[in-house]
Amino acid sequence: MTRIATIPLQRTLSGAVQQAQRRLADTQLQLNSGKKAKDLAALGGAAVRTLSARTALATQAAQSAATSRLGTTLSLYEVNITAIDTVASDLKTQLMAAVGTGSTATLPGSIDSAFSQIRSALNATDGFEPLFGGAQGDEVPFKPATLADTVGVTPESAFGNDDVRAAAPVGGGATLTYGITARDLGSGLLAAFQTLAAAGPIGDTPTAAQRDALNSAIGQIDAALPQVRGLNASNGLRQTQMATLASRADDRAALLQKLVSDNEDADYGEISMALTQQKTMLEASYAVFGQVSSLSLVNYLR
């Protein structure tokens, strides 16, 4: 009787079974990890593009974080500059009313309150450093602590900021200069407060000299407000610019993330089909291997 050479066939089938097991294990790993490959090298030709996209994505993430911080700073600028504008405008209205009616009983308290609020806004911080201090993080931007302290001081001695305007990269190699200093905002209003302080204590009815001082202060506030509002408008334009840049950055990040995902992330539909096929092939290999093993045993017994 012709004998069948089953040993070589067994070895061949054993290798096929092991290969099928490896393929199934690799596919199960893809299913568990959600990735096409366990490392970049296994991606083959797509590895270079994926690595480049990941580098660009990391750079974009850092730029987005910087943009977000800058957006917060610009919002703080807006809040405090608007407060200065509002308080100064209200004070002007009260001064005009006092001049018109000749009654100044409540005016000293209003002047002191306005000075305190404007001083607080000029010395506002971002939680760490003064907003309007330029590069002088340890200096108080607006130094006079009371209305009386403004008498006789110069802008140079009243303001502790320098003339450095903060700037930040905004992508594409561009830099946005956004810094505003306390002197930019408050020098005109300082003159008005000096005039009011020099007028001396104001009673229920102002003297002629005090009335003149109130009129002078009104004019000085009028002259100062356009500067304050111009700075606020410029800050608003920068906020709009940053919002546009942030939107573009999000679009770029989404595109880069899609590129990375297309190269790295596994397709669960394809994985499901591959698992079914590989399990079927493995089961068939087991069955054939079992039959050959049985035949090998029969040949051995013969």
C-alpha positions as CSV (number, residue, x, y, z in Angstrom):
1,M,0.0,0.0,0.0
2,T,1.2,3.5,-0.9
3,R,2.3,5.5,2.3
4,I,1.5,9.2,2.5
5,A,4.4,11.5,3.6
6,T,2.5,13.2,6.4
7,I,5.4,14.6,8.4
8,P,6.4,17.3,5.9
9,L,2.7,18.1,5.4
10,Q,2.4,18.4,9.2
11,R,5.2,20.9,9.3
12,T,3.8,22.9,6.5
13,L,0.4,23.0,8.1
14,S,1.9,23.9,11.5
15,G,3.6,26.9,9.9
16,A,0.4,27.9,8.3
17,V,-1.5,27.6,11.6
18,Q,1.2,29.7,13.4
19,Q,1.0,32.4,10.7
20,A,-2.8,32.5,10.9
21,Q,-2.5,32.8,14.7
22,R,-0.1,35.7,14.4
23,R,-2.4,37.5,11.9
24,L,-5.4,37.0,14.2
25,A,-3.3,38.3,17.2
26,D,-2.3,41.4,15.2
27,T,-5.9,42.0,14.2
28,Q,-7.1,41.6,17.8
29,L,-4.3,44.1,18.9
30,Q,-5.6,46.6,16.3
31,L,-9.1,46.1,17.7
32,N,-7.9,46.7,21.3
33,S,-5.7,49.7,20.6
34,G,-7.7,51.3,17.8
35,K,-4.4,51.7,15.8
36,K,-3.3,50.2,12.6
37,A,0.2,49.6,13.9
38,K,1.9,49.3,17.2
39,D,4.6,51.9,16.2
40,L,5.5,54.4,13.5
41,A,7.9,52.0,11.8
42,A,5.1,49.6,11.2
43,L,3.2,52.2,9.2
44,G,5.7,51.9,6.3
45,G,5.6,54.7,3.8
46,A,3.0,56.6,5.8
47,A,5.3,57.0,8.8
48,V,7.0,60.1,7.5
49,R,3.8,61.9,6.7
50,T,2.3,60.9,10.1
51,L,5.4,62.1,12.0
52,S,5.4,65.4,10.2
53,A,1.7,65.9,10.8
54,R,2.1,65.0,14.5
55,T,4.9,67.6,14.8
56,A,2.8,70.3,13.1
57,L,-0.1,69.3,15.4
58,A,2.0,69.7,18.5
59,T,3.2,73.1,17.3
60,Q,-0.4,74.1,16.5
61,A,-1.5,73.0,20.0
62,A,1.2,75.2,21.6
63,Q,0.2,78.1,19.4
64,S,-3.5,77.6,20.3
65,A,-2.6,77.7,24.0
66,A,-0.7,80.9,23.6
67,T,-3.6,82.4,21.6
68,S,-6.0,81.5,24.3
69,R,-3.9,83.1,27.0
70,L,-3.6,86.3,24.9
71,G,-7.3,86.3,24.3
72,T,-7.8,86.3,28.1
73,T,-5.4,89.2,28.5
74,L,-7.2,91.2,25.9
75,S,-10.5,90.6,27.6
76,L,-9.0,91.8,30.9
77,Y,-7.8,94.9,29.1
78,E,-11.3,95.5,27.8
79,V,-13.0,95.1,31.2
80,N,-10.6,97.6,32.9
81,I,-10.4,100.1,30.1
82,T,-14.2,100.1,29.9
83,A,-14.4,100.6,33.6
84,I,-12.1,103.7,33.4
85,D,-14.1,105.1,30.6
86,T,-17.4,104.6,32.5
87,V,-16.1,106.0,35.8
88,A,-14.5,109.0,34.1
89,S,-17.7,109.8,32.1
90,D,-19.8,109.5,35.2
91,L,-17.5,111.8,37.1
92,K,-17.7,114.4,34.2
93,T,-21.5,114.2,34.4
94,Q,-21.4,114.8,38.1
95,L,-19.0,117.7,37.8
96,M,-21.2,119.4,35.1
97,A,-24.2,118.9,37.4
98,A,-22.4,120.5,40.3
99,V,-21.3,123.5,38.2
100,G,-24.8,123.8,36.8
101,T,-26.7,123.6,40.1
102,G,-24.1,125.2,42.3
103,S,-24.6,122.3,44.8
104,T,-21.5,120.2,45.6
105,A,-22.5,118.5,48.9
106,T,-22.0,115.0,47.5
107,L,-19.2,115.9,45.1
108,P,-16.1,115.2,47.3
109,G,-17.3,111.6,47.9
110,S,-17.9,111.1,44.2
111,I,-14.5,112.4,43.3
112,D,-12.8,110.2,45.8
113,S,-14.8,107.2,44.7
114,A,-13.9,107.8,41.0
115,F,-10.2,108.2,41.8
116,S,-10.2,104.9,43.8
117,Q,-12.0,103.0,41.0
118,I,-9.7,104.4,38.2
119,R,-6.6,103.7,40.4
120,S,-7.8,100.1,40.9
121,A,-8.3,99.6,37.2
122,L,-4.9,101.0,36.3
123,N,-3.3,98.7,38.8
124,A,-5.3,95.6,37.8
125,T,-3.4,92.4,37.4
126,D,-3.9,89.1,35.5
127,G,-3.5,87.2,38.7
128,F,0.3,87.4,38.6
129,E,1.5,90.8,37.1
130,P,0.1,94.2,36.5
131,L,-1.8,94.4,33.2
132,F,-0.6,97.9,32.4
133,G,2.9,97.9,33.9
134,G,4.8,97.2,30.7
135,A,7.9,95.2,31.5
136,Q,7.9,96.4,35.2
137,G,6.2,93.4,36.8
138,D,7.2,94.5,40.3
139,E,6.2,98.1,40.0
140,V,2.8,99.6,40.8
141,P,1.6,101.1,37.5
142,F,-0.2,104.0,39.2
143,K,1.4,105.1,42.4
144,P,-0.7,107.9,44.1
145,A,-2.7,106.1,46.8
146,T,-5.1,109.0,47.4
147,L,-6.4,112.1,45.6
148,A,-4.2,114.3,47.7
149,D,-1.1,112.3,46.6
150,T,-1.6,113.6,43.1
151,V,-0.7,117.2,43.9
152,G,2.6,118.2,42.5
153,V,3.5,114.8,41.0
154,T,4.7,114.5,37.3
155,P,3.5,111.7,35.0
156,E,7.0,110.2,35.2
157,S,6.8,109.9,39.0
158,A,3.0,109.1,39.1
159,F,3.3,106.1,36.8
160,G,5.6,103.1,37.5
161,N,5.3,101.5,34.1
162,D,8.0,101.6,31.4
163,D,7.3,102.0,27.7
164,V,7.7,98.4,26.7
165,R,4.6,97.1,24.9
166,A,3.9,93.4,25.3
167,A,3.9,91.3,22.1
168,A,3.2,87.7,21.3
169,P,3.7,85.4,18.2
170,V,0.4,84.7,16.5
171,G,1.4,82.1,13.9
172,G,3.0,82.2,10.5
173,G,6.0,84.1,11.9
174,A,3.8,87.2,12.7
175,T,4.0,89.0,16.0
176,L,1.1,91.0,17.5
177,T,2.0,94.0,19.7
178,Y,-0.9,94.4,22.2
179,G,0.5,96.0,25.4
180,I,-1.1,99.1,26.9
181,T,0.5,101.0,29.7
182,A,-1.0,102.8,32.7
183,R,0.5,106.1,31.4
184,D,-1.2,105.6,28.1
185,L,-4.6,105.3,29.8
186,G,-4.3,107.6,32.8
187,S,-2.1,110.6,32.1
188,G,-4.9,112.8,30.9
189,L,-7.1,111.7,33.9
190,L,-4.3,112.3,36.3
191,A,-4.3,116.0,35.2
192,A,-8.0,116.2,36.0
193,F,-7.6,114.7,39.4
194,Q,-4.6,117.0,40.1
195,T,-6.8,120.0,39.3
196,L,-9.6,118.7,41.6
197,A,-7.1,118.0,44.4
198,A,-5.6,121.4,44.1
199,A,-9.0,123.0,44.5
200,G,-9.0,122.1,48.2
201,P,-11.9,120.8,50.3
202,I,-15.2,121.5,48.5
203,G,-18.1,122.4,50.7
204,D,-21.8,122.4,50.0
205,T,-21.3,125.4,47.7
206,P,-18.1,125.8,45.6
207,T,-16.1,129.0,45.6
208,A,-15.5,130.9,42.4
209,A,-12.0,129.4,42.2
210,Q,-13.4,125.9,42.9
211,R,-16.0,126.4,40.2
212,D,-13.2,127.3,37.8
213,A,-11.3,124.2,38.9
214,L,-14.4,122.1,38.2
215,N,-14.7,123.5,34.8
216,S,-11.1,122.9,34.1
217,A,-11.4,119.3,35.3
218,I,-14.4,118.8,33.0
219,G,-12.3,120.0,30.0
220,Q,-9.4,117.7,31.0
221,I,-11.6,114.7,31.3
222,D,-13.1,115.6,27.9
223,A,-9.6,115.7,26.5
224,A,-8.6,112.4,28.1
225,L,-11.5,110.3,27.1
226,P,-10.8,110.1,23.4
227,Q,-7.4,108.5,24.2
228,V,-9.0,106.0,26.6
229,R,-11.6,105.1,24.0
230,G,-9.1,104.9,21.2
231,L,-7.0,102.4,23.2
232,N,-10.2,100.4,23.9
233,A,-11.1,100.4,20.2
234,S,-7.6,99.2,19.2
235,N,-7.9,96.5,21.8
236,G,-11.2,95.4,20.4
237,L,-9.7,95.2,16.9
238,R,-7.0,92.9,18.3
239,Q,-9.7,90.8,20.0
240,T,-11.4,90.4,16.6
241,Q,-8.1,89.5,15.0
242,M,-7.3,86.9,17.7
243,A,-10.8,85.4,17.3
244,T,-10.2,85.0,13.5
245,L,-6.7,83.5,14.1
246,A,-8.1,81.1,16.7
247,S,-10.8,79.9,14.3
248,R,-8.2,79.3,11.6
249,A,-6.0,77.5,14.1
250,D,-8.9,75.2,15.0
251,D,-9.4,74.4,11.3
252,R,-5.7,73.6,10.8
253,A,-5.7,71.5,13.9
254,A,-8.8,69.5,12.7
255,L,-7.1,69.0,9.3
256,L,-3.9,67.7,10.8
257,Q,-5.8,65.5,13.3
258,K,-7.7,64.0,10.4
259,L,-4.4,63.3,8.6
260,V,-2.9,61.6,11.6
261,S,-6.1,59.6,12.2
262,D,-6.3,58.5,8.6
263,N,-2.8,57.1,8.8
264,E,-2.9,55.7,12.3
265,D,-6.4,54.8,13.4
266,A,-7.8,51.5,12.5
267,D,-11.1,51.0,10.6
268,Y,-13.3,48.9,12.9
269,G,-15.4,47.7,10.0
270,E,-12.4,46.3,8.2
271,I,-11.1,44.9,11.5
272,S,-14.4,43.1,12.1
273,M,-14.4,41.5,8.6
274,A,-10.7,40.6,9.0
275,L,-11.4,38.9,12.4
276,T,-14.2,36.9,10.9
277,Q,-12.1,35.7,8.0
278,Q,-9.0,35.0,10.1
279,K,-11.0,33.0,12.6
280,T,-12.6,30.9,9.9
281,M,-9.2,30.3,8.3
282,L,-7.6,29.4,11.6
283,E,-10.5,27.0,12.4
284,A,-10.1,25.4,9.0
285,S,-6.3,25.1,9.5
286,Y,-6.9,23.4,12.9
287,A,-9.3,21.0,11.2
288,V,-6.9,20.1,8.4
289,F,-4.0,19.8,10.8
290,G,-6.0,17.5,13.0
291,Q,-6.9,15.3,10.0
292,V,-3.2,15.1,8.9
293,S,-2.1,14.3,12.4
294,S,-4.6,11.5,12.6
295,L,-3.4,10.2,9.2
296,S,0.2,10.5,10.4
297,L,-0.7,8.3,13.5
298,V,-2.3,5.7,11.3
299,N,0.8,5.5,9.0
300,Y,3.0,5.2,12.1
301,L,1.0,2.3,13.5
302,R,1.2,0.6,10.1
